[in-house]
Amino acid sequence: MRTQLTNLSWKDWVFLIASLLVGCYGMPHWSTTLSVIFSAFGLGLFWYSVRCLDSTIVRGGVSLIWYAITTLVRFSFLTNITFVGPFVAALYVLIALCLGMQFAVLSLLAKPKRMSWFTCIALASFWTFFEFSRLIVFDGFAFGPLGLAYASFPITAQLASVVGVYGLSFLFVLTNAFFYFFLIKKNKSTMVVWVSTACIPLIFGFSQMKYHEVKQSSRNEAPVNVGLVQPRLTPFQKNPWFFRRGEFIPLSDQLDQLLSLISPVKKGLHYLVFPETVIAYPASKGLYNIDFACQLLQKHFGTDFRKYFPELVYPFAEKIGQEMLVSNAFIFQAIANYYGAEVISSFEWNERYSNKPYIASVHFKPKENRVQTQYKRVLFPFAETLPSGFLGKIGRKFGAVDGFARGEKINLFEGYKNVFSSICYEEFFSHLVRKGRMKGADLFVNLSNDGWYHPSRLPLLHYYHARLRAVENGVDLLRASNTGVTSVISSLGVSLARFNGTISESQFGKGVLQTSFVPYSFETIYAKLGDVPLFVFSFLFSLGYLFFLLRQRKFLKTLASEV
């Protein structure tokens, strides 16, 4: 291996190190500028720097190490184990090695003597297929596909409305393959193709944004008034079962603080949105006696507080023995009644006559004695559920348990708008959010809690995924997150409002983002077709390329024997 590495010139080492730095920080949650560079030639620069490595083992090993290091940096939020424990650190290393192996396979196909226009498309197809395959592993791994680099700016994200995030990954690798091919051939035609491909997102994005800006200005839509709540509570403060019990805030105090937090909110809102599991314990279970509820709501709603009470029926109240206890759902329905706004929040939830626990998004409409629920369908592995297979067995040995049941159906919250609500990790899955759009949603709401890795760059990573979900489906998006990024994102991926200023600082604020926006939604090609055309193309092209290589190898062996 050392002999092979000595074949690299000092320029090759400079290119290798430069590509490593760009690969590590070339995602929008690290650097929007480096994201643009990475998408244009970051991978291509790496392949060019190792073009002299002929050994399969050396080339594959260097590629594995290079990509594993970039993955460790990009997903460095997983090193914050304060709230989740050391097992996640082991999983973090395993993920880096697995992704590194995928990239090693790709690099072996990118040897200089094999490069052609056909190979460039094959490299993009293989990588796209690899990213699709991750949706099966670990019960779905959707963090940071390479196409996320285009989410750095609204203009470069627009192509997601046609091909989705995995189509952007295809373009990412294709652009880098063309750059690598240009460095090998060093002719005008390869340079023109590379530059033209790199400019596609900019040209398309500029055209689409201008078209829809004109179209939106011709409509006469009434503004939507919203309040998005960011409590910024740590898991230690919210949950009593952690080892640092001294930091736990009693439920009664949590509710009091939450009502104090929203007290500056003016009436006249259409939506008041709270983040994921805004308060501990199942919201459909009776927890408080009536006297406590009266004292709490009188303090915040005034002397006529009783007129905001919902009926003492499920899920607002529960009779335990001879005492009628009210639930967190009771408190939040009273909030909806008081503000005259539709309230959307996330809680742990139990159905009536069932102890099966869910994480639910719950919709409270003013003056109604029923709620609508959407159960979380994608649970975070090892935190909310155990994955199937050997990883689940390993987790059980470390003491992990299955926490929650998975939701099965997609429901829309019908009210002022038709709302599809996703919960935290679900927002990373473009195909799931697309199903909400296909059901008729004209507004997306995401309720998140990235506080498990606070402080870190996870809220920023989450925000840029959210931008792509809005663009893919042509739907405005409201985000309420415990530790940011609480924001309103337009259907064109533009941040219309954001709590606490800049994206990087927004995770440190506490309060309510109260704003209004003019809604605008439009049909997209991606929402209609989804990922199936790209998946089929990537799979068939990859299969065809492998067949071509096998036929070529057999032909060369036959030719050698004849000579």
C-alpha positions in Angstrom: 0.0 0.0 0.0 2.9 2.4 0.9 4.4 1.7 -2.6 1.1 2.6 -4.3 0.8 5.8 -2.2 4.2 7.0 -3.3 2.9 7.1 -6.8 0.9 10.2 -5.8 2.7 13.5 -6.6 2.6 16.5 -4.3 -0.1 18.0 -6.4 -2.2 14.8 -6.0 -1.8 15.1 -2.2 -2.9 18.7 -2.3 -6.0 17.7 -4.4 -6.7 14.8 -2.0 -6.5 17.0 1.1 -8.5 19.8 -0.6 -11.2 17.3 -1.6 -11.3 15.9 1.9 -11.9 19.4 3.4 -14.6 20.2 0.9 -16.2 16.8 1.4 -16.3 17.2 5.2 -17.8 20.7 5.3 -19.5 20.8 1.9 -23.1 20.4 3.2 -25.4 23.3 4.0 -25.5 22.7 7.7 -21.7 23.3 7.7 -21.1 25.7 4.9 -23.4 26.9 2.1 -20.4 28.1 0.0 -18.5 24.8 0.2 -21.8 23.0 -0.6 -21.8 24.7 -4.0 -18.1 23.7 -4.6 -18.7 20.1 -3.4 -21.6 19.7 -5.8 -19.6 21.0 -8.7 -16.3 19.2 -8.4 -15.5 17.9 -4.8 -15.9 14.2 -5.6 -14.3 14.6 -9.0 -11.2 16.2 -7.5 -10.9 13.2 -5.1 -11.1 10.7 -8.0 -8.5 12.6 -10.0 -6.1 12.7 -7.0 -6.2 8.9 -6.7 -6.1 8.2 -10.4 -2.6 6.6 -10.1 -3.8 4.0 -7.6 -4.2 0.8 -9.7 -4.5 -1.7 -6.8 -8.1 -2.5 -6.0 -7.4 -2.9 -2.3 -5.5 0.4 -2.0 -7.9 2.4 -4.2 -10.9 0.9 -2.4 -9.3 1.4 1.1 -8.4 5.1 0.5 -11.9 5.8 -0.9 -13.5 4.1 2.1 -11.4 6.1 4.6 -11.9 9.3 2.7 -15.7 9.0 2.6 -15.9 7.6 6.2 -14.0 10.7 7.5 -16.4 13.1 5.6 -19.3 11.2 7.0 -18.0 11.4 10.6 -17.7 15.2 10.2 -21.0 15.7 8.5 -22.9 13.6 11.1 -20.8 14.9 14.1 -24.0 15.7 16.0 -24.1 12.0 16.9 -21.1 12.5 19.1 -23.2 14.5 21.5 -24.2 11.5 23.7 -25.3 13.5 26.7 -28.9 12.5 26.4 -28.8 9.4 24.3 -25.9 7.3 25.7 -22.7 5.8 24.3 -24.4 3.2 22.1 -25.1 5.9 19.5 -21.3 6.6 19.2 -20.8 3.0 18.1 -23.7 3.3 15.6 -22.1 6.5 14.4 -18.9 4.7 13.5 -20.8 1.8 11.9 -22.7 4.2 9.7 -19.5 5.9 8.5 -17.9 2.6 7.6 -21.0 1.4 5.7 -21.3 4.6 3.7 -17.5 4.5 3.1 -17.9 1.0 1.7 -20.6 2.2 -0.7 -18.3 4.9 -1.9 -15.3 2.5 -2.3 -17.4 0.4 -4.7 -18.2 3.6 -6.7 -14.5 4.6 -6.8 -13.5 1.2 -8.1 -15.8 1.8 -11.1 -14.2 5.2 -11.7 -10.7 4.1 -12.7 -9.3 6.4 -15.4 -9.0 3.7 -18.2 -12.7 2.9 -17.7 -14.0 6.5 -17.9 -16.5 7.4 -20.6 -19.8 9.2 -21.0 -21.4 5.9 -20.4 -19.4 5.4 -17.2 -20.3 8.9 -15.9 -24.0 8.0 -16.1 -23.4 4.6 -14.5 -21.6 6.2 -11.5 -24.6 8.5 -10.9 -27.0 5.6 -11.3 -25.0 3.3 -8.8 -24.8 6.0 -6.2 -28.5 6.9 -6.5 -29.4 3.2 -6.1 -27.1 3.0 -3.0 -28.9 6.0 -1.4 -32.3 4.4 -2.1 -31.0 1.2 -0.5 -30.3 3.0 2.7 -34.1 3.6 3.2 -34.2 -0.2 4.0 -31.2 -0.4 6.3 -31.6 0.6 10.0 -35.4 0.8 9.4 -34.7 3.7 7.1 -31.6 5.9 7.0 -32.4 9.2 5.3 -29.8 11.6 6.7 -27.7 13.6 4.3 -28.0 12.3 0.8 -25.5 14.1 -1.4 -28.4 15.9 -3.2 -28.9 17.9 0.1 -25.9 20.1 -1.0 -28.3 21.8 -3.5 -30.5 22.9 -0.5 -28.0 25.6 0.4 -30.0 28.2 -1.5 -33.6 28.3 -2.7 -32.5 28.8 -6.3 -30.4 25.6 -6.4 -33.1 23.6 -4.6 -35.8 24.2 -7.3 -34.9 21.1 -9.3 -36.2 19.0 -6.4 -39.7 19.8 -7.6 -39.0 17.7 -10.7 -36.6 14.9 -9.5 -36.7 15.0 -5.7 -33.7 14.9 -3.4 -32.4 11.6 -4.9 -32.6 13.1 -8.3 -30.4 15.9 -7.0 -28.0 13.2 -5.7 -27.9 11.7 -9.3 -27.1 15.2 -10.7 -24.4 15.7 -8.0 -22.5 12.6 -8.9 -23.1 13.1 -12.6 -21.6 16.6 -12.4 -18.6 15.4 -10.5 -18.1 12.5 -12.9 -18.1 14.9 -15.8 -15.5 17.1 -14.0 -13.3 14.0 -13.4 -13.7 13.0 -17.1 -12.7 16.5 -18.1 -9.5 16.4 -16.0 -8.6 13.1 -17.6 -9.4 14.1 -21.2 -8.6 17.9 -20.9 -10.6 18.8 -24.0 -13.2 21.4 -24.8 -16.2 19.1 -25.2 -15.8 17.5 -21.8 -15.4 20.9 -20.2 -18.5 22.3 -21.9 -20.6 19.3 -20.7 -19.3 19.6 -17.2 -20.0 23.4 -17.0 -23.4 23.0 -18.6 -24.4 20.2 -16.2 -23.2 22.2 -13.2 -25.3 25.2 -14.3 -28.6 23.2 -14.7 -29.8 23.9 -11.1 -29.1 27.6 -11.4 -30.8 28.0 -14.8 -33.8 25.9 -13.8 -34.0 27.5 -10.4 -33.9 31.1 -11.7 -36.6 30.3 -14.3 -38.9 28.5 -11.9 -38.7 31.1 -9.1 -39.4 34.0 -11.5 -42.3 32.2 -13.0 -44.0 31.4 -9.7 -43.2 34.9 -8.3 -45.2 36.4 -11.1 -48.0 33.8 -10.8 -48.3 34.3 -7.0 -48.5 38.1 -7.4 -51.6 37.6 -9.6 -53.5 35.7 -6.9 -55.4 37.3 -4.2 -54.9 35.0 -1.2 -55.6 36.1 2.3 -52.6 35.9 4.7 -52.4 33.0 7.2 -51.5 34.1 10.8 -49.4 31.7 12.8 -47.7 31.3 16.1 -44.8 28.8 16.3 -43.7 27.8 19.8 -40.0 27.0 20.7 -39.8 26.0 24.5 -36.1 24.9 24.4 -36.5 22.3 27.2 -33.8 19.7 27.6 -34.7 16.0 28.0 -33.5 16.2 31.6 -35.9 19.1 32.3 -38.8 17.5 30.5 -38.6 13.8 31.5 -38.5 12.5 35.1 -36.9 9.1 34.3 -33.4 10.3 33.4 -30.6 9.8 35.9 -30.1 13.6 36.4 -33.4 13.9 38.2 -32.5 17.1 39.9 -33.1 19.0 36.6 -36.6 17.7 36.1 -39.3 20.4 36.0 -42.6 19.1 37.5 -45.4 18.8 35.0 -47.5 21.5 36.7 -44.5 24.0 36.4 -43.9 22.9 32.7 -47.5 23.8 31.9 -47.3 27.1 33.8 -44.0 28.0 31.9 -45.6 27.0 28.6 -48.7 29.2 29.1 -46.4 32.0 30.2 -44.3 31.6 27.1 -47.4 32.0 24.8 -49.0 34.8 26.8 -47.7 37.6 24.5 -49.4 35.9 21.6 -52.2 38.0 20.2 -55.5 36.5 19.3 -56.5 36.2 15.7 -54.2 33.4 14.8 -55.2 30.7 12.4 -52.7 28.2 13.8 -50.7 27.9 17.0 -48.2 25.2 16.7 -46.1 23.4 19.4 -43.1 21.1 18.9 -42.8 17.3 19.3 -43.8 15.8 22.7 -44.0 19.3 24.0 -44.8 17.9 27.5 -44.1 14.5 29.0 -46.6 11.7 29.6 -49.5 10.6 27.3 -51.8 13.6 26.7 -54.9 11.4 26.6 -54.5 10.2 30.1 -55.9 12.0 33.2 -53.2 13.6 35.2 -54.5 16.7 37.0 -57.4 17.3 39.3 -59.9 20.0 38.3 -58.8 22.4 41.1 -55.3 22.5 39.6 -56.7 23.1 36.1 -58.9 25.9 37.4 -56.0 27.7 39.2 -53.7 27.3 36.2 -56.2 28.6 33.6 -57.5 31.4 35.8 -54.0 32.6 36.2 -53.4 32.8 32.4 -57.0 33.2 30.9 -58.6 35.5 33.5 -61.7 35.1 35.7 -64.0 33.8 32.9 -61.6 30.9 32.3 -64.4 28.3 32.7 -66.0 29.1 29.3 -62.8 27.8 27.6 -63.2 24.3 29.2 -63.9 21.4 26.9 -66.3 18.7 28.0 -65.0 16.2 30.6 -64.9 13.3 28.1 -62.2 11.3 26.5 -59.5 12.4 25.6 -59.9 15.5 27.8 -60.7 13.8 31.1 -60.6 10.4 32.7 -62.4 9.1 35.8 -60.0 7.2 38.1 -61.8 5.8 41.1 -64.1 8.5 42.3 -62.1 11.4 41.0 -62.3 13.0 37.6 -58.8 13.9 36.3 -58.1 16.1 33.3 -55.4 15.5 30.7 -52.9 17.6 28.8 -55.3 17.3 25.9 -57.8 19.2 28.1 -55.3 22.0 28.6 -54.5 22.3 24.9 -58.1 22.3 23.9 -58.7 25.1 26.3 -55.7 27.0 24.7 -57.4 26.5 21.3 -60.7 27.8 22.7 -59.1 30.8 24.3 -57.1 31.9 21.3 -59.7 30.9 18.7 -57.0 29.2 16.8 -56.4 25.7 15.6 -53.7 24.2 17.8 -51.3 21.5 16.5 -49.0 19.8 18.9 -47.3 16.5 19.5 -47.6 14.2 22.5 -47.3 10.7 23.6 -50.8 9.3 23.0 -52.9 6.3 24.0 -56.1 5.3 22.2 -59.2 4.8 24.4 -59.3 1.3 26.0 -55.7 0.6 24.7 -52.3 0.9 26.4 -50.5 0.8 23.1 -48.3 3.9 23.1 -47.9 6.2 20.1 -46.2 9.5 19.3 -49.0 11.6 17.8 -49.5 14.9 16.2 -52.8 16.2 17.6 -55.1 18.8 16.0 -57.4 20.8 18.3 -60.1 23.0 16.7 -61.7 25.8 18.7 -65.0 25.0 20.4 -64.9 21.3 19.4 -65.0 18.3 21.7 -63.0 16.0 19.5 -59.5 15.9 18.2 -57.8 14.6 15.1 -54.6 12.6 15.3 -51.7 11.5 13.1 -49.5 8.8 14.5 -45.8 8.9 13.8 -45.0 6.4 11.1 -41.2 6.6 11.1 -39.7 6.1 14.5 -36.1 6.9 15.3 -34.1 3.7 15.7 -32.8 2.9 19.2 -34.5 6.0 20.7 -38.2 5.4 19.9 -38.1 1.8 18.6 -35.6 -1.0 17.9 -34.8 -1.9 14.3 -35.4 -5.3 13.0 -32.7 -7.9 12.5 -29.3 -8.1 14.2 -29.1 -4.4 15.1 -32.3 -4.8 17.2 -30.7 -7.8 19.0 -27.6 -5.7 19.8 -29.7 -2.9 21.1 -31.5 -5.3 23.5 -28.2 -6.4 24.9 -27.4 -2.8 25.7 -30.8 -2.5 27.5 -32.7 -0.7 24.7 -36.4 -1.5 24.4 -39.2 -1.0 21.9 -40.8 2.3 23.0 -43.7 3.1 20.7 -46.0 1.6 18.1 -45.8 2.8 14.5 -48.7 4.6 12.9 -50.1 3.1 9.7 -52.4 5.7 8.1 -51.9 9.2 6.7 -54.6 11.6 7.9 -55.1 15.3 7.0 -56.1 17.8 9.6 -59.1 19.5 8.1 -59.6 23.1 9.1 -58.7 26.5 7.7 -56.3 24.6 5.4 -55.8 20.9 4.7 -52.7 20.2 6.8 -50.4 17.2 6.6 -48.4 17.0 9.8 -45.0 15.1 10.0 -43.2 14.5 13.3 -39.5 15.1 13.5 -37.5 12.4 11.7 -40.4 11.8 9.3 -39.4 15.0 7.6 -36.3 13.4 6.2 -38.3 11.0 4.1 -39.4 12.6 0.9 -41.7 9.7 -0.2 -43.6 9.9 3.1 -44.2 13.7 2.9 -45.2 13.3 -0.7 -48.0 11.0 0.3 -49.5 13.8 2.4 -49.4 16.0 -0.6 -51.1 13.4 -2.7 -53.9 13.2 -0.1 -54.7 16.8 -0.8 -52.6 18.8 1.7 -52.1 22.4 0.9 -50.0 23.2 4.1 -47.3 21.1 5.7 -46.6 21.3 9.5 -43.5 19.7 11.1 -43.2 19.2 14.8 -39.7 18.4 15.9 -37.5 17.9 18.9 -33.8 18.0 18.1 -33.0 18.7 21.7 -31.7 15.2 22.1 -28.5 16.4 20.4 -28.4 20.0 21.6 -26.4 21.9 20.9 -25.2 20.6 17.6 -25.7 21.1 13.8 -28.6 18.6 13.7 -31.3 21.4 13.7 -29.5 23.0 10.7 -29.4 19.7 8.9 -33.0 19.1 9.7 -33.9 22.6 8.4 -32.3 22.1 5.0 -34.1 18.8 4.6 -37.3 20.7 5.3 -36.6 23.2 2.6 -36.4 20.3 0.1 -39.7 18.8 1.3 -41.4 22.1 0.6 -39.9 22.5 -2.8 -40.5 18.9 -3.8 -44.2 19.2 -3.2 -44.8 22.9 -3.9 -46.3 23.4 -0.4 -45.7 26.0 2.3 -44.2 24.5 5.5 -44.6 25.5 9.2 -41.9 24.2 11.5 -42.1 24.3 15.3 -39.1 22.7 17.0 -38.1 22.5 20.6 -34.6 23.8 19.9 -35.0 25.2 16.4 -35.0 25.8 13.6 -38.5 27.2 14.1 -39.6 28.8 10.8 -42.0 29.4 8.0 -40.7 28.1 4.6 -42.4 28.9 1.4 -43.3 26.4 -1.3 -40.3 27.7 -3.2 -38.0 27.0 -0.3 -37.6 30.6 0.8 -37.4 31.3 4.6 -40.3 33.7 5.1 -39.8 33.9 8.9 -37.4 32.4 11.3 -37.3 32.5 15.1 -34.3 34.2 16.7 -32.6 35.5 13.6 -29.9 33.5 11.8 -30.2 29.8 11.2 -27.2 29.0 13.3 -28.4 31.0 16.3 -32.0 30.0 16.2 -31.5 26.8 18.2 -30.6 28.9 21.3 -33.8 30.9 21.6 -36.9 30.5 23.6 -40.3 32.0 22.7 -42.9 32.2 20.0 -42.5 33.2 16.4 -45.7 35.1 15.5 -45.9 36.0 11.9 -48.2 35.9 8.8 -47.6 34.8 5.3 -49.5 34.6 2.0 -50.0 30.9 1.1 -49.0 29.6 -2.3 -49.0 26.0 -3.5 -48.6 24.5 -6.9 -48.4 21.1 -8.5 -45.0 19.6 -9.1 -43.7 16.8 -11.2 -42.1 15.1 -8.3 -45.4 15.1 -6.3 -47.1 13.4 -9.2 -44.5 10.8 -10.1 -42.4 10.4 -6.9 -39.2 8.4 -6.9 -40.2 5.4 -8.9 -39.0 6.6 -12.4 -35.6 7.5 -11.0 -35.3 4.3 -9.0 -36.2 2.1 -12.0 -33.7 4.0 -14.2 -30.9 3.8 -11.7 -31.4 0.1 -11.1 -31.7 -0.8 -14.8 -28.7 1.4 -15.8 -26.6 0.0 -13.0 -27.5 -3.6 -14.0 -26.8 -2.8 -17.6 -23.4 -1.4 -16.8 -22.5 -4.4 -14.8 -23.5 -6.7 -17.6 -21.4 -4.5 -20.0 -18.3 -4.9 -17.7 -18.8 -8.7 -17.6 -19.1 -9.0 -21.3 -16.1 -6.7 -21.8 -14.0 -8.8 -19.4 -15.0 -12.0 -21.2 -14.2 -10.5 -24.5 -10.7 -9.4 -23.3 -10.0 -12.9 -22.0 -11.0 -14.4 -25.3 -8.8 -12.0 -27.2 -5.8 -12.7 -25.0 -6.2 -16.5 -25.5 -6.3 -16.1 -29.2 -3.2 -13.9 -29.2 
